[in-house]
Amino acid sequence: MTLSRPLLSPRERETVHWLAEGKTIRDIAVLMDVSAETVKSHVNSARNKLGALNRPHTVAKALRMRLIA
């Protein structure tokens, strides 16, 4: 059985990348030139796609799956 990797959008990957760098939601909003609510939406979408329990778990799963570097 082959497990497929969840497909994260480019913005979801960028958001999770910045989380992995230790950035806050507000920091990420400034870096991506979007609202904090948009960042939260990207984080929650990525978390759901990865089946993660929280933000740190989202980052860990994305790193293990090599979805972010």
Protein Blocks (a to p, Z undefined) as FASTA:
>chain_A
ZZddddddfklmmmmmmmmnopafklmmmmnopafklmmmmmmmmmmmnopablklmmmm
mmmnopaZZ
